[in-house]
Amino acid sequence: MDLVERMLGGRRVRVVDMRGLPVEGGLERMPYSMRVLLENVARGVALGRVEEEMAARVGAWQGYVGTEVAYFPARVLMQDFTGVPAVVDLAVMRDAVAEKGGDPSRVTPQIPVDLVVDHSVQLDFWARRDALERNVEKEYERNGERYRLLKWAGRSMANFRVVPPNSGICHQINVEYLAQVVREEVRDGMVLWYPDSLVGTDSHTTMVNGLGVMGWGVGGIEAEAVMLGEAYVMPLPEVVGVRLVGRMPEGVTATDVVLTLTHLLRKKGVVGKFVEYFGPALSQLSVPDRVTIANMAPEYGATMGFFPVDERTVAFLRMTGREEAAARAEAYLKEVGLWYDPSVEPVYSDVLELDLSTVEPTLAGPYRPQDRLRREEVPVRVGEECRRLGAEGEGREVELGGERVLVPHGAVAIASITSCTNTSNPAVMLGAGLVARRAVERGMRVPRWVKTSLAPGSRVVVDYLARAGVLGALEELGFSVAAFGCATCIGNSGPLPAALERAADEGLLLASVASGNRNFEARIHQKVRFNILASPIYVVLYALAGSVMKDLSREPVGKDREGRDVFLHELLPSPEEIARLVEEVVIGEDFERRYAGIFEGDERWRGLEGGEGILFSWDEASTYIRKPPFFELEGLPERIERARVLGFFGDSVTTDHISPAGAIPPDYPAGRYLQELGVRPEEFNSYGSRRGNHEVMMRGTFANIRLKNRLTPDVPGGYTLLFPERTQSFIYDAAMEYRRRGVPLVVLGGREYGTGSSRDWAAKGTRLLGVRAVLARSFERIHRSNLVGMGVLPLCFPEGKSAEELGLTGEEELTIEIGALTPRKRCLVRAERDGREVARFEAEAQVFSQVEVAYLAAGGLLPYVLGKLGG
C-alpha cells in the first residue's frame, strides 16, 4: 500500500492508488464514504502509522463491522463553547509537563486547528437597526477573559488559528471557506493529495458532509487527543444508503426534506452508522440543500450524512472563490474513483428510499427534532400539550409597550431565523425575504409579544438579501440582523419582556418558532414551553401569525392594513421566483471579499490583550477561567462498590439536560457560587460562556430546570434524594455530601442517553460529581465517547430490559464487578435495597477498543495522553 506518483492537474503528486487496493466486490460497489475512510487508513499504512491488516478490514468492511479502525483526520474544527475548555485542558497539560521537567511546547496541535468564535453572542437587543452593534459590544464585555485566552492560544500554539467573533457560524465558514474537499500537503519532499477530513468539537460538524468531506462531531477531549497526534479509534460502521428519487413539489424546501428524513431515520435507527445519499434525485439538490440535510445527522442519530462529490460540488467551490481547490478536487477524485457515478449503485448495509415528491411542508416539535408535524398538525399537537399542562383560560393579559394585550396560550414569544442549518441556504433565506416583502406591502405587522431576530451563519447572507431588496422588509417586521452566530439556536435568546416572563411564571404557555436544529425543553429559553423547528420562510409566517395555535393551511396568517384577512398562498413565493432571485443575487465576489480577512477580526478583537508565553498565566480571581483538576482523577477501579444512584432518568435525556448552556438561575448551586464571589445575577452570562470554570460547570451538571429525576418525580430541575436519609437536595449538594462520605455514584438512564450536542462538559461534570458509571438502555455516540474519555464507564442494561423492568427504583446500593476490563465486557451488577439483594444482572460495557480500555485505566483520555508525553 505505497503512495504512487500521478500527473494530475498538470502536476506530479503522490496519492494512494485506490484502484489497486484489495476491495471486496470492487471499488465501484463500495459506498463513497467507506472509500474515503479506506483512503485514510491506506495512507496511514503507507506513512507507517497504521497496520496493513486494518486497511484490509476496511476493504472487506461488511464482514468487519464493529471492529476497530484508526482514523487520522486532516484537521480539527472547534467553536468557543467547547473550544475554550479544550484550550484550558491544553494549558493545564502544559503546566503538568513543565512540572515534571518536560518541554511544555510539545503540547501543541500536530495538525491544523481552526477555532471559530460563534457561540457566545446573546440577543439582548433585537428588532432595531443597531441590534448587531449593541449585541457584539455586550458580547465583548461579558467574554473578554475567554477571548484573551483564545488569543494566547493563537499566539503560543502552532497550527492553531482563531476566527474572531462576529464572523459567522463555524460550520458555514467551514463549508464556504475552510473546506478544500481535496487537500495538498508537502511531506518529506513529496506533494501529497488526499481527501479533506476532520473532526469537530460540535455535533453539527457533519454539515460539511454535504460537500463530500468526511467529518463529524466529537467531544473536546477526543479532539485534543487527535490534535496532539493520536488516532481517532472507532468501530467500523454500517453504511445506510438513502436513495433519493422524485422531485420536490412546489412550496417544499430542503428544511422540509431534512425534518422528514430526521423522522424517518430516527424510526429506522441509524445511531453510530454512516448515512450516505445517492440516487437519481441527487443531482437536483444544490450544495446548500445538501449541507442542510447533512447538518442534521446528529438529529437523526447518524455519525455522518454523506453526499458524494459531483459537478455541483465543484461548481460550488468555484462560486465561493476556491478555484484551485475545485480543479484539484475534480482531477484527483475522478482519477482515484471517488467521483460520484450515478450509473453504479454501491452496496450498502441497508437502503431506505425517499421519494422527494411525497415531502410536504414540514415542521417539528414541540420537544424533539424527530417529532415531525404537518402544518395542520401544529395547533393540534400544541393544543394537546396545553390541555395536558392544565392551561387555564385563553391566555393572560400582559402590558407590552404601554398597552395591555391578551397574549394567548401558544403565543409565539420568539421567532428567530437562526442556526447553521438553514440561515445560509439562499433559497430559504431569500424565500423568507420575499414573504416579508409581501407582508410589508400589505401593511401587516408582527404582534407585540413576538421577539423577532435574524442571526445568519455567514456575512454573505446580508449581501444577497440587500442586493435582492428584501433586507429592508425583514427589518420592518423586526428581523434586523442581531448577530452572526448561533444565538437563539443554542439558548442565547436573551431576555423576553419582563412582563411576558412574569406571565409565563403565572401559567402562560409560550412557544418559539426557529429555523434551528434542536428544540429540546428549555433549550431555546427557560420561559418558553413549546419549540417548533421550521424553515426561515415559516419563521416569518408564524411571527406574523403570532401563535402556533393557527392552522396556516386554512386560517388567515393575519390582517392587512385594511383589516382584510391575508392567507398563506398570498404570501408564499413560487419556486421559480426564488430560483431566479438566487441566480441573480448570490455572487462569488461576496464570498471572496468576506473571507479575505476572516482571521483579522474587528477593532475590538485587535485591541484585546493576550499573553504570549508558552505557559498560560492563570488569574486566581477569575470567575471564567480556572485551572481544572482533571489530572488528579483516579482510574477506573476493578469494582465499584455500594454506589448510590445520583440520578434516575428516562428516555432521551439530552446533553442539554445534563449540562445546560443557557441562563444560570441565581438560586441554583452555580448561581449561589457566583454570588458568593461577588458576581451579580445580571452579570452571570451563561453556563456555556463559563465552561472554562469547572466550579461553575460541575455545579451546573444535571441542573436543567426541565430535567426530570425519578427520585424526585414531583420536582423538576436539578434535584435528587440523598440516601439513606431520603432528604431532597440539589444534585450538586448531594454529590458533595456523598464525596465527603466516600460513597461512589452511578447514574441510571433510558434510551438515547446523552442525545444532542457534543458538549464534553456533560461528561466532565458527571465525572467531577463523583459518578463512576452510567447504566442506560442505549447511548448516543458522542456522549458515550466523552464518558469514556473522562474515565466514566458506560454500561448497557441487558437487551430489551430497562431499569424498572430489572426492579430498580434508584434507592439501591449498586456493586459493579468490572475486573480486567475488555471491550464489550459483561459486568455483573448487584443491587441491594434495605440490606437485601433485589436485582442481579449483567451489563455490557460500551467500550469498543483497547485504546478506550487504556483511557479508563488512566483516569481519562487527558491523563493517558499526558503519560505518553512523559508528564
FENPE-V393689 format. One record per residue. N is the residue number from 1. PHI is phi in radians with two decimals (* if undefined). PSI is psi in whole degrees, -180 to 180 (* if undefined). Layout:
[[N,PHI,PSI] [N,PHI,PSI]]
This chain:
[[1,*,64] [2,-1.55,162] [3,-1.39,138] [4,-2.00,154] [5,-1.58,135] [6,-2.38,151] [7,-1.67,106] [8,-2.26,130] [9,1.02,32] [10,1.39,13] [11,-2.30,152] [12,-1.59,119] [13,-2.34,161] [14,-1.82,136] [15,-2.47,164] [16,-1.32,131] [17,-1.37,85] [18,-1.06,-39] [19,-1.26,-14] [20,-1.67,0] [21,-1.44,146] [22,-1.26,108] [23,-2.15,122] [24,-1.13,122] [25,1.51,-5] [26,1.63,146] [27,-1.03,-37] [28,-1.18,-17] [29,-1.74,3] [30,-1.54,137] [31,-0.94,144] [32,-1.09,-39] [33,-1.09,-37] [34,-1.26,-31] [35,-1.11,-41] [36,-1.12,-41] [37,-1.13,-40] [38,-1.07,-43] [39,-1.05,-43] [40,-1.05,-47] [41,-1.22,-42] [42,-1.10,-39] [43,-1.12,-38] [44,-1.07,-37] [45,-1.12,-47] [46,-1.09,-32] [47,-1.64,6] [48,1.36,21] [49,-1.78,-17] [50,-2.36,144] [51,-1.22,143] [52,-1.06,-32] [53,-1.06,-29] [54,-1.20,-38] [55,-1.17,-37] [56,-1.09,-36] [57,-1.07,-45] [58,-1.15,-37] [59,-1.08,-29] [60,-2.00,46] [61,-0.99,-35] [62,-1.14,-28] [63,-1.52,-3] [64,-2.20,18] [65,-0.99,132] [66,1.66,-13] [67,-1.49,164] [68,-1.34,137] [69,-2.44,143] [70,-1.79,120] [71,-1.92,130] [72,-1.96,95] [73,-1.09,152] [74,-1.33,-26] [75,-2.78,174] [76,-2.24,136] [77,-1.97,134] [78,-2.30,156] [79,-2.10,171] [80,-1.27,-34] [81,-1.08,-44] [82,-1.60,-23] [83,-1.30,-37] [84,-1.05,-51] [85,-1.09,-31] [86,-1.14,-42] [87,-1.14,-39] [88,-1.02,-44] [89,-1.05,-43] [90,-1.14,-38] [91,-1.13,-41] [92,-1.16,-39] [93,-1.10,-39] [94,-1.07,-43] [95,-1.04,-44] [96,-1.12,-41] [97,-1.13,-43] [98,-1.10,-40] [99,-1.11,-27] [100,-1.55,3] [101,1.51,10] [102,-1.55,-178] [103,-1.64,107] [104,-1.15,-21] [105,-1.18,-14] [106,-1.17,-23] [107,-1.46,87] [108,-2.72,151] [109,-1.01,136] [110,-1.63,-13] [111,-2.28,163] [112,-1.07,137] [113,-2.24,129] [114,-2.06,124] [115,-1.95,123] [116,-1.88,124] [117,-1.47,101] [118,-2.39,-8] [119,-1.72,-2] [120,-1.73,-22] [121,-1.21,137] [122,-2.11,149] [123,-1.61,74] [124,-1.33,-27] [125,-2.15,141] [126,-2.73,165] [127,0.94,40] [128,-2.64,150] [129,-1.13,-26] [130,-1.72,15] [131,-1.02,-43] [132,-1.06,-50] [133,-1.06,-43] [134,-1.18,-40] [135,-1.19,-38] [136,-1.18,-40] [137,-1.03,-44] [138,-1.15,-38] [139,-1.02,-45] [140,-1.21,-36] [141,-1.02,-42] [142,-1.37,-32] [143,-2.06,17] [144,-0.97,-42] [145,-1.07,-44] [146,-1.14,-40] [147,-1.23,-32] [148,-1.14,-38] [149,-1.04,-44] [150,-1.17,-37] [151,-1.14,-37] [152,-1.04,-46] [153,-1.07,-43] [154,-1.10,-30] [155,-1.52,-34] [156,-1.71,-12] [157,-1.99,137] [158,-1.26,155] [159,1.04,27] [160,-2.23,114] [161,-2.05,148] [162,-2.10,125] [163,-1.57,116] [164,-1.17,168] [165,-1.03,161] [166,1.22,28] [167,-1.91,-26] [168,2.41,-173] [169,-1.70,139] [170,-0.95,-40] [171,-1.23,-35] [172,-1.27,-39] [173,-1.10,-37] [174,-1.09,-47] [175,-1.19,-41] [176,-1.52,-17] [177,-2.50,-53] [178,-1.25,-41] [179,-1.18,136] [180,-1.93,-12] [181,1.23,-52] [182,-2.23,129] [183,-1.75,155] [184,-2.05,134] [185,-2.44,138] [186,-1.76,118] [187,-2.34,121] [188,0.91,41] [189,1.43,-4] [190,-1.73,143] [191,-1.65,114] [192,-1.78,138] [193,-2.04,137] [194,-2.82,162] [195,-1.12,138] [196,-1.07,145] [197,-2.77,161] [198,-2.87,167] [199,-2.16,155] [200,-2.34,154] [201,-1.56,33] [202,-2.55,136] [203,-1.09,-25] [204,-1.53,17] [205,-0.93,-26] [206,-1.03,-14] [207,-0.94,-35] [208,-1.26,-12] [209,-1.03,-25] [210,-1.15,-17] [211,-1.69,4] [212,1.38,20] [213,-1.76,128] [214,-1.35,126] [215,-3.12,154] [216,-2.75,172] [217,-1.46,143] [218,-2.36,169] [219,-1.27,160] [220,-1.02,-36] [221,-1.21,-36] [222,-1.16,-41] [223,-1.09,-37] [224,-1.08,-42] [225,-1.11,-43] [226,-1.11,-45] [227,-1.22,-20] [228,-1.59,9] [229,1.82,-2] [230,-1.36,151] [231,-1.32,152] [232,-1.58,107] [233,-1.60,126] [234,-2.46,155] [235,-1.32,138] [236,-1.07,123] [237,-1.57,161] [238,-1.25,156] [239,-2.15,115] [240,-1.67,120] [241,-1.52,137] [242,-1.98,107] [243,-1.45,119] [244,-1.73,124] [245,-2.28,170] [246,1.34,-172] [247,-2.38,139] [248,-1.07,131] [249,-1.30,169] [250,-1.03,136] [251,1.53,-1] [252,-1.81,138] [253,-2.15,176] [254,-1.07,-30] [255,-1.06,-44] [256,-1.11,-38] [257,-1.14,-46] [258,-1.23,-34] [259,-1.19,-34] [260,-1.16,-45] [261,-1.13,-37] [262,-1.05,-44] [263,-1.10,-49] [264,-1.17,-43] [265,-1.31,-29] [266,-1.12,-42] [267,-1.13,-39] [268,-1.22,-40] [269,1.64,93] [270,-2.19,21] [271,-1.08,130] [272,1.37,7] [273,-1.93,158] [274,-1.46,137] [275,-1.93,133] [276,-2.26,133] [277,-1.70,139] [278,-2.73,180] [279,1.98,172] [280,-1.10,-24] [281,-1.49,-5] [282,-1.02,-41] [283,-1.16,-22] [284,-1.43,-12] [285,-1.51,124] [286,-1.22,165] [287,-1.08,-43] [288,-1.01,-36] [289,-1.16,-42] [290,-1.12,-44] [291,-1.23,-28] [292,-1.07,-45] [293,-1.23,-40] [294,-1.19,-34] [295,-0.94,-41] [296,-1.58,20] [297,-0.92,-40] [298,-1.08,-32] [299,-1.25,-35] [300,-1.58,1] [301,1.67,-4] [302,-1.41,155] [303,-1.18,-43] [304,-2.41,159] [305,-2.23,84] [306,-1.63,134] [307,-2.00,123] [308,-1.12,160] [309,-1.45,135] [310,-2.49,-166] [311,-1.03,-37] [312,-1.12,-38] [313,-1.08,-49] [314,-1.13,-39] [315,-1.09,-37] [316,-1.15,-42] [317,-1.03,-43] [318,-1.15,-43] [319,-1.11,-32] [320,-1.63,17] [321,1.52,16] [322,-1.94,60] [323,-1.06,-46] [324,-1.10,-42] [325,-1.12,-38] [326,-1.11,-47] [327,-1.12,-42] [328,-1.10,-44] [329,-1.10,-46] [330,-1.13,-45] [331,-1.13,-46] [332,-1.24,-49] [333,-1.16,-35] [334,-1.20,-36] [335,-1.18,-41] [336,-1.72,2] [337,1.54,26] [338,-1.90,2] [339,-1.44,137] [340,-1.14,127] [341,-2.04,104] [342,-1.19,-12] [343,-1.46,-13] [344,-2.14,121] [345,-1.60,122] [346,-1.12,165] [347,-1.65,123] [348,-1.95,165] [349,-1.12,-35] [350,-2.82,159] [351,-2.32,134] [352,-2.06,136] [353,-1.89,136] [354,-2.15,120] [355,-1.52,109] [356,-1.06,-24] [357,-1.20,-15] [358,-1.60,-6] [359,-1.31,134] [360,-1.90,165] [361,-0.94,125] [362,-2.27,141] [363,-2.21,177] [364,-2.55,144] [365,2.62,-172] [366,-1.62,5] [367,-2.23,-22] [368,-2.41,147] [369,-1.21,-21] [370,-1.47,-4] [371,-1.54,85] [372,-1.19,142] [373,-2.35,132] [374,-1.38,164] [375,-0.94,-46] [376,-1.24,-16] [377,-1.50,-17] [378,-1.05,-55] [379,-1.14,-31] [380,-1.14,-48] [381,-1.16,-45] [382,-1.18,-36] [383,-1.07,-41] [384,-1.03,-42] [385,-1.22,-37] [386,-1.06,-44] [387,-1.15,-41] [388,-1.09,-36] [389,-1.53,3] [390,1.29,37] [391,-1.05,134] [392,-1.91,134] [393,1.19,-169] [394,-1.39,-24] [395,2.83,-142] [396,-2.44,144] [397,-1.40,130] [398,-2.33,138] [399,-1.52,115] [400,-2.27,122] [401,1.09,34] [402,1.39,9] [403,-2.30,138] [404,-1.51,125] [405,-2.27,149] [406,-1.48,114] [407,-1.70,118] [408,-1.40,159] [409,-1.04,139] [410,1.46,8] [411,-1.08,142] [412,-1.40,101] [413,-1.42,-29] [414,-2.31,125] [415,-2.19,108] [416,-2.27,123] [417,-1.51,105] [418,-2.62,165] [419,1.60,166] [420,-1.28,-25] [421,-1.12,-48] [422,-2.04,-25] [423,-1.28,-5] [424,-2.12,20] [425,-1.61,107] [426,-0.96,-34] [427,-1.09,-47] [428,-1.38,-31] [429,-1.23,-44] [430,-1.22,-33] [431,-1.03,-44] [432,-1.10,-39] [433,-1.13,-38] [434,-1.17,-39] [435,-1.06,-45] [436,-1.06,-43] [437,-1.10,-43] [438,-1.14,-38] [439,-1.15,-42] [440,-1.15,-40] [441,-1.07,-31] [442,-1.50,-3] [443,1.38,22] [444,-1.33,153] [445,-2.35,156] [446,-1.53,135] [447,-0.99,153] [448,-1.02,-30] [449,-1.43,-4] [450,-1.58,122] [451,-1.57,110] [452,-1.76,147] [453,-2.77,154] [454,-2.25,118] [455,-2.30,85] [456,-1.21,158] [457,-1.48,-9] [458,-2.56,144] [459,-1.20,-20] [460,-1.09,-28] [461,-0.99,-44] [462,-1.10,-37] [463,-1.04,-50] [464,-1.39,-26] [465,-1.14,-41] [466,-1.18,-43] [467,-1.11,-32] [468,-1.38,-9] [469,1.33,25] [470,-2.01,-8] [471,-1.11,-41] [472,-1.08,-38] [473,-1.17,-41] [474,-1.06,-42] [475,-1.12,-38] [476,-1.01,-35] [477,-1.55,4] [478,1.72,-2] [479,-1.55,58] [480,-1.31,151] [481,-1.14,117] [482,-1.90,-16] [483,-2.99,158] [484,-2.02,86] [485,3.09,-173] [486,-1.27,-41] [487,0.90,-121] [488,-1.00,-36] [489,-1.00,-33] [490,-1.83,12] [491,1.69,2] [492,-1.52,50] [493,-1.30,-19] [494,1.31,-177] [495,-1.36,154] [496,-1.63,165] [497,-0.91,137] [498,-0.97,-39] [499,-1.15,-35] [500,-1.24,-38] [501,-1.14,-39] [502,-1.12,-41] [503,-1.09,-37] [504,-1.13,-38] [505,-1.13,-28] [506,-1.61,6] [507,2.05,-2] [508,-1.26,127] [509,-1.69,110] [510,-1.77,161] [511,-2.28,160] [512,-2.18,152] [513,-2.25,120] [514,-2.43,152] [515,-1.59,34] [516,-1.61,-162] [517,-2.09,-5] [518,-2.43,141] [519,-2.45,34] [520,-1.08,155] [521,-0.97,135] [522,1.16,6] [523,-1.27,-47] [524,-1.27,-47] [525,-2.84,139] [526,-1.18,-19] [527,-1.65,-3] [528,-1.80,124] [529,-1.49,-43] [530,-1.97,137] [531,-2.27,121] [532,-1.93,130] [533,-1.62,139] [534,-2.76,167] [535,-1.25,160] [536,-0.94,-32] [537,-1.04,-46] [538,-1.38,-21] [539,-1.08,-45] [540,-1.14,-42] [541,-1.10,-44] [542,-1.26,-29] [543,-1.09,-43] [544,-1.15,-39] [545,-1.21,-35] [546,1.39,-2] [547,-2.71,144] [548,-1.56,4] [549,-1.52,3] [550,-1.64,139] [551,-1.58,97] [552,-1.20,-13] [553,-1.27,-19] [554,-2.41,-25] [555,-1.53,156] [556,-1.16,144] [557,-1.19,-39] [558,-3.10,-160] [559,-2.13,151] [560,-1.56,-173] [561,-1.15,-20] [562,-1.59,1] [563,1.46,10] [564,-1.52,147] [565,-1.13,140] [566,-2.07,125] [567,-1.82,165] [568,-0.94,-48] [569,-1.12,-19] [570,-1.39,-17] [571,-1.86,-28] [572,-1.29,131] [573,-1.40,160] [574,-1.43,155] [575,-0.99,-37] [576,-1.13,-41] [577,-1.12,-42] [578,-1.14,-48] [579,-1.04,-41] [580,-1.11,-41] [581,-1.20,-41] [582,-0.99,-46] [583,-1.06,-36] [584,-1.38,-38] [585,-1.93,-15] [586,-1.63,109] [587,-2.21,150] [588,-1.12,-32] [589,-1.02,-33] [590,-1.09,-43] [591,-1.14,-45] [592,-1.08,-43] [593,-1.20,-44] [594,-1.17,-32] [595,-1.70,-1] [596,-1.08,-38] [597,-2.13,38] [598,-1.07,-28] [599,-1.60,-3] [600,-1.43,-40] [601,1.38,176] [602,-1.56,-173] [603,-1.09,-36] [604,-1.07,-46] [605,-1.14,-45] [606,-1.13,-26] [607,-1.49,-6] [608,-1.26,136] [609,-1.44,147] [610,-2.62,136] [611,-1.10,158] [612,-2.14,2] [613,-1.31,166] [614,-1.16,-37] [615,-1.75,142] [616,-1.35,141] [617,-1.58,103] [618,-1.30,142] [619,-1.91,110] [620,-1.10,-20] [621,-1.54,-4] [622,-1.21,140] [623,-1.82,3] [624,-1.90,-40] [625,-2.15,115] [626,-2.26,153] [627,-1.40,112] [628,-1.42,161] [629,-1.69,30] [630,-1.14,-24] [631,-1.53,4] [632,-1.76,-3] [633,-1.37,146] [634,-1.53,156] [635,-1.23,168] [636,-1.18,129] [637,-1.34,167] [638,-1.31,-17] [639,-2.54,130] [640,-1.71,114] [641,-1.91,128] [642,0.88,53] [643,-1.41,147] [644,-1.70,156] [645,-1.55,116] [646,-1.38,-36] [647,-2.63,145] [648,-2.21,107] [649,-2.07,160] [650,-1.60,-154] [651,-1.31,157] [652,0.97,38] [653,-1.25,122] [654,-1.65,166] [655,-1.17,-21] [656,-1.16,-40] [657,-1.11,-41] [658,-1.32,-42] [659,-2.44,85] [660,-1.09,152] [661,-1.82,-15] [662,-1.54,-144] [663,-1.10,148] [664,-1.75,111] [665,-1.13,135] [666,-1.15,-24] [667,-1.65,4] [668,-1.59,164] [669,-0.93,-41] [670,-1.14,-41] [671,-1.13,-41] [672,-1.09,-43] [673,-1.04,-47] [674,-1.12,-40] [675,-1.15,-34] [676,-1.11,-27] [677,-1.58,6] [678,1.55,12] [679,-1.54,123] [680,-1.34,150] [681,-0.93,-35] [682,-1.23,-10] [683,-1.85,7] [684,-1.04,-33] [685,1.12,-137] [686,-2.31,165] [687,-0.98,-44] [688,-1.03,-39] [689,-1.32,-16] [690,-1.84,25] [691,-1.22,-7] [692,-1.50,1] [693,-2.08,104] [694,-1.14,-26] [695,-1.16,-39] [696,-1.21,-45] [697,-1.25,-36] [698,-1.22,-31] [699,-1.26,-25] [700,-1.55,-3] [701,-1.28,132] [702,1.01,38] [703,-2.02,17] [704,-1.19,133] [705,-1.19,-13] [706,-1.76,2] [707,-1.11,138] [708,-2.01,110] [709,-1.75,123] [710,-1.19,-11] [711,-1.35,-23] [712,-2.29,66] [713,-1.10,-24] [714,-1.63,-1] [715,-2.26,98] [716,-1.23,157] [717,1.97,-168] [718,-1.46,56] [719,-2.04,158] [720,-2.65,-179] [721,-1.86,136] [722,-1.61,125] [723,-1.86,152] [724,-1.49,0] [725,-1.19,-26] [726,1.14,31] [727,-1.58,140] [728,-1.39,136] [729,-2.72,169] [730,-1.09,147] [731,-1.00,-43] [732,-1.07,-47] [733,-1.09,-41] [734,-1.10,-43] [735,-1.08,-40] [736,-1.18,-35] [737,-1.22,-42] [738,-1.07,-39] [739,-1.09,-43] [740,-1.05,-34] [741,-1.49,-7] [742,1.33,28] [743,-1.74,122] [744,-1.26,162] [745,-2.22,152] [746,-2.33,164] [747,-2.18,141] [748,-1.91,137] [749,-2.47,179] [750,-1.93,-139] [751,-1.38,153] [752,0.96,42] [753,-1.15,127] [754,1.48,24] [755,-1.18,159] [756,1.86,-144] [757,-1.12,160] [758,-1.52,19] [759,-1.09,123] [760,-1.27,-18] [761,-1.20,-18] [762,-1.11,-31] [763,-1.58,-41] [764,-1.06,-47] [765,-1.11,-40] [766,-1.00,-47] [767,-1.18,-42] [768,-1.18,-22] [769,-1.35,-9] [770,1.77,10] [771,-1.37,127] [772,-1.80,-19] [773,-2.64,148] [774,-2.11,126] [775,-1.88,124] [776,-2.55,170] [777,-1.35,-35] [778,-2.79,158] [779,-2.13,144] [780,-1.29,149] [781,-0.98,-52] [782,-1.21,-42] [783,-1.17,-36] [784,-1.01,-47] [785,-1.08,-41] [786,-1.13,-40] [787,-1.03,-48] [788,-1.04,-43] [789,-1.12,-20] [790,-1.80,9] [791,1.41,18] [792,-1.79,131] [793,-1.51,116] [794,-1.50,130] [795,-2.23,139] [796,-1.79,134] [797,-1.03,161] [798,-0.92,147] [799,-0.87,127] [800,1.42,2] [801,-1.97,142] [802,-1.89,172] [803,-1.03,-42] [804,-1.13,-42] [805,-1.16,-23] [806,-1.52,1] [807,1.56,14] [808,-1.54,141] [809,-2.04,-10] [810,1.64,-6] [811,-1.62,2] [812,-1.48,167] [813,-1.81,127] [814,-1.93,133] [815,-1.98,127] [816,-2.04,118] [817,-1.55,109] [818,-1.75,-46] [819,1.09,-144] [820,-1.41,105] [821,-1.21,139] [822,-2.35,161] [823,-0.98,133] [824,1.02,27] [825,-1.15,143] [826,-1.58,119] [827,-1.84,133] [828,-1.29,130] [829,-2.07,128] [830,-2.07,131] [831,-2.03,128] [832,-2.07,140] [833,-2.37,128] [834,0.95,38] [835,1.45,3] [836,-2.30,152] [837,-1.29,128] [838,-2.01,-13] [839,-2.77,147] [840,-2.56,123] [841,-2.73,168] [842,-1.83,132] [843,-2.03,135] [844,-1.49,128] [845,-1.18,125] [846,-1.52,61] [847,-2.13,123] [848,-1.94,0] [849,-2.73,163] [850,-1.16,-30] [851,-1.10,-43] [852,-1.15,-35] [853,-1.03,-42] [854,-1.14,-38] [855,-1.03,-48] [856,-1.12,-40] [857,-1.13,-33] [858,-1.43,-11] [859,1.68,8] [860,2.36,169] [861,-1.15,-38] [862,-1.14,-48] [863,-1.07,-33] [864,-1.10,-49] [865,-1.14,-39] [866,-1.05,-41] [867,-1.06,-38] [868,-1.22,-28] [869,-1.44,-5] [870,1.55,17] [871,-1.51,*]]
